């Protein structure tokens, strides 16, 4: 299939394109400059596999939770392609994407993103089934949901940081943390194509990012009322 996918949920944004067996990907960790570089990055990865946006069968993205700005940028870019070329957009929960490569792991999987202020966006899985829904939560709360006699694999861009927090709580935990995490765009390709095969609906026009936390602007506005 011919596709374009974006993971913009964490500080490092990854864009990838696929033209059947040929693939190209690009990662951007540029802070505020990412807003200027996303569209050129999309053009670049598409050109590397000799595609135009009008050639695509589908696009997909991490739908949240994640960074406010990153998610909005990705949604805007892929919705624009949808409008211009009638290409469906599939949204996949971010934490499902990070956990997907480990769905056959013999133990528990914690998918996690640093949400700052001693909070984490996290979900827990066992044998590919989600047993703790995504939450804006603490390491202590996630710890309370873990089976302490099992191996626990930490997935996602902030797995190493979260491992340090769990070790402070219980140094005896059997944690598995890989120094390099799988590219989330590979999981996006696979999950989106499973969704297409199962005839699941793409995002509707009104669908937007899934936020587990209010923005700073919303919090400030509420405090003023």
C-alpha positions as CSV (number, residue, x, y, z in Angstrom):
1,X,0.0,0.0,0.0
2,X,1.0,3.6,-0.4
3,X,0.8,5.6,2.8
4,X,2.1,8.5,5.0
5,X,2.2,8.3,8.8
6,X,3.2,10.7,11.5
7,X,4.0,10.3,15.2
8,X,3.9,13.8,16.7
9,X,3.0,12.8,20.3
10,X,6.4,13.3,21.9
11,X,9.2,15.8,21.6
12,X,10.7,13.9,18.7
13,X,8.4,13.9,15.7
14,X,8.7,11.0,13.2
15,X,7.3,11.1,9.6
16,X,7.4,8.1,7.3
17,X,6.1,7.1,3.9
18,X,5.7,3.7,2.3
19,X,5.3,2.8,-1.4
20,X,4.6,-0.9,-1.2
21,X,8.0,-2.4,-0.1
22,X,9.9,0.9,-0.2
23,X,10.0,3.0,2.9
24,X,11.5,6.3,4.0
25,X,11.4,8.0,7.4
26,X,12.7,11.2,9.0
27,X,12.8,12.3,12.7
28,X,12.7,15.9,13.9
29,X,13.6,17.0,17.4
30,X,13.7,20.7,16.8
31,X,11.4,22.2,19.4
32,X,9.4,25.1,18.1
33,X,11.1,24.8,14.7
34,X,9.1,21.6,14.0
35,X,6.1,23.7,12.9
36,X,8.2,25.2,10.1
37,X,9.8,21.8,9.1
38,X,6.8,19.4,9.1
39,X,5.5,20.2,5.6
40,X,9.0,20.1,4.0
41,X,9.6,16.8,5.9
42,X,6.4,15.3,4.5
43,X,7.4,16.4,1.0
44,X,10.9,14.9,1.5
45,X,9.8,11.4,2.7
46,X,7.2,11.2,-0.1
47,X,9.8,12.1,-2.7
48,X,12.1,9.5,-1.4
49,X,9.6,6.7,-2.2
50,X,8.5,8.5,-5.4
51,X,5.0,9.4,-4.2
52,X,2.8,12.5,-4.3
53,X,0.0,13.0,-1.8
54,X,-2.6,12.2,-4.4
55,X,-1.0,8.7,-4.8
56,X,-1.7,7.7,-1.2
57,X,-4.1,5.0,-0.1
58,X,-4.3,6.3,3.4
59,X,-2.5,8.4,6.1
60,X,-2.3,7.7,9.8
61,X,-1.1,9.4,13.0
62,X,-0.8,9.0,16.7
63,X,-4.1,10.6,17.9
64,X,-3.1,11.3,21.5
65,X,-2.3,11.7,24.3
66,X,0.8,13.7,23.6
67,X,2.1,17.2,23.1
68,X,-0.5,19.8,22.3
69,X,1.4,21.5,19.5
70,X,2.7,18.3,17.9
71,X,-0.6,16.6,17.7
72,X,-2.3,19.7,16.3
73,X,0.4,20.0,13.7
74,X,0.0,16.4,12.5
75,X,-3.8,16.6,12.4
76,X,-3.7,19.8,10.4
77,X,-1.2,18.4,7.9
78,X,-3.0,15.1,7.3
79,X,-6.5,16.7,7.3
80,X,-5.2,19.1,4.6
81,X,-4.1,16.1,2.5
82,X,-7.5,14.5,3.1
83,X,-9.3,17.6,1.8
84,X,-7.0,18.1,-1.2
85,X,-6.7,14.5,-2.3
86,X,-9.5,12.6,-0.6
87,X,-7.1,10.4,1.3
88,X,-8.6,8.9,4.5
89,X,-6.9,9.6,7.8
90,X,-6.7,6.9,10.5
91,X,-6.1,7.9,14.1
92,X,-4.4,5.4,16.5
93,X,-4.2,6.0,20.3
94,X,-0.6,7.0,21.0
95,X,0.1,4.6,23.8
96,X,-1.3,1.6,21.8
97,X,1.2,2.5,19.0
98,X,4.2,2.4,21.4
99,X,3.0,-0.9,23.0
100,X,2.2,-2.6,19.7
101,X,5.7,-4.1,19.0
102,X,5.6,-5.9,22.3
103,X,2.1,-7.4,22.1
104,X,3.5,-10.9,22.5
105,X,5.8,-10.0,25.4
106,X,5.5,-12.5,28.2
107,X,4.7,-10.1,31.0
108,X,3.2,-6.6,31.4
109,X,3.9,-3.7,29.1
110,X,3.8,-0.1,30.3
111,X,3.5,2.5,27.5
112,X,4.5,5.9,28.7
113,X,5.2,9.5,27.7
114,X,6.6,12.1,30.1
115,X,3.8,14.7,30.6
116,X,6.0,16.9,32.8
117,X,5.3,18.2,36.4
118,X,5.9,14.7,37.8
119,X,3.1,13.3,35.7
120,X,3.0,10.7,32.9
121,X,0.6,9.7,30.1
122,X,0.6,6.0,30.7
123,X,-1.3,2.8,29.9
124,X,-0.7,-0.8,30.9
125,X,-1.1,-3.9,28.8
126,X,-0.9,-7.7,29.3
127,X,-0.6,-10.1,26.4
128,X,-1.7,-7.4,24.0
129,X,-4.8,-6.4,26.0
130,X,-5.1,-3.1,27.7
131,X,-5.6,-3.5,31.4
132,X,-5.2,0.1,32.5
133,X,-6.7,2.8,30.4
134,X,-4.6,5.8,29.3
135,X,-4.3,8.3,32.1
136,X,-2.5,11.5,33.0
137,X,-1.1,10.0,36.2
138,X,1.9,9.3,38.4
139,X,4.5,6.6,38.7
140,X,2.9,5.6,42.1
141,X,-0.5,5.0,40.5
142,X,0.9,2.9,37.7
143,X,2.9,0.9,40.2
144,X,-0.3,0.1,42.0
145,X,-1.6,-1.6,38.8
146,X,1.4,-3.8,38.2
147,X,1.8,-7.5,39.1
148,X,5.1,-7.4,41.0
149,X,5.9,-11.1,40.2
150,X,6.0,-10.5,36.4
151,X,8.5,-9.0,34.0
152,X,7.5,-5.4,33.2
153,X,8.6,-4.0,29.8
154,X,8.6,-0.2,29.5
155,X,7.8,1.2,26.0
156,X,7.7,4.6,24.5
157,X,10.1,7.6,24.2
158,X,10.3,8.1,27.9
159,X,10.6,4.5,29.0
160,X,14.1,5.1,30.6
161,X,12.9,8.0,32.6
162,X,9.9,6.1,33.9
163,X,12.1,3.1,34.8
164,X,14.0,5.4,37.1
165,X,10.8,6.5,38.8
166,X,9.6,2.9,39.3
167,X,13.0,1.9,40.7
168,X,12.7,4.6,43.4
169,X,9.4,3.1,44.4
170,X,10.5,-0.6,44.3
171,X,14.0,-1.5,43.4
172,X,13.1,-5.2,43.2
173,X,10.9,-4.8,40.1
174,X,11.9,-7.0,37.1
175,X,12.0,-4.2,34.5
176,X,12.9,-4.5,30.9
177,X,14.0,-1.3,29.1
178,X,15.5,-1.2,25.6
179,X,18.0,1.6,25.0
180,X,16.5,2.1,21.5
181,X,12.8,1.9,21.0
182,X,11.2,0.6,17.8
183,X,10.2,3.3,15.3
184,X,6.5,4.2,16.1
185,X,5.8,4.7,12.4
186,X,6.3,1.0,11.8
187,X,3.5,0.3,14.3
188,X,1.3,3.0,12.6
189,X,1.6,1.3,9.2
190,X,0.7,-2.1,10.7
191,X,-2.2,-0.9,12.9
192,X,-3.7,1.3,10.2
193,X,-3.7,-1.5,7.7
194,X,-5.3,-3.8,10.2
195,X,-8.0,-1.1,10.7
196,X,-8.6,-0.9,6.9
197,X,-8.8,-4.7,6.7
198,X,-11.3,-4.8,9.5
199,X,-13.3,-2.0,7.7
200,X,-13.0,0.4,10.6
201,X,-13.9,4.0,9.9
202,X,-11.2,6.7,9.4
203,X,-11.3,9.9,11.3
204,X,-14.4,12.0,10.7
205,X,-14.1,15.7,9.8
206,X,-14.8,16.8,13.3
207,X,-12.4,14.3,15.0
208,X,-9.3,15.9,16.6
209,X,-6.5,15.0,19.0
210,X,-7.3,13.1,22.2
211,X,-6.0,15.2,25.2
212,X,-5.8,13.8,28.7
213,X,-4.8,17.2,30.1
214,X,-6.1,20.7,29.7
215,X,-3.9,23.2,28.0
216,X,-2.1,25.9,30.0
217,X,-4.4,28.4,28.4
218,X,-7.5,26.5,29.5
219,X,-6.1,26.1,33.0
220,X,-5.3,29.9,33.2
221,X,-8.8,30.8,31.9
222,X,-10.5,28.7,34.4
223,X,-8.4,30.2,37.3
224,X,-9.5,33.6,36.2
225,X,-13.2,32.8,36.3
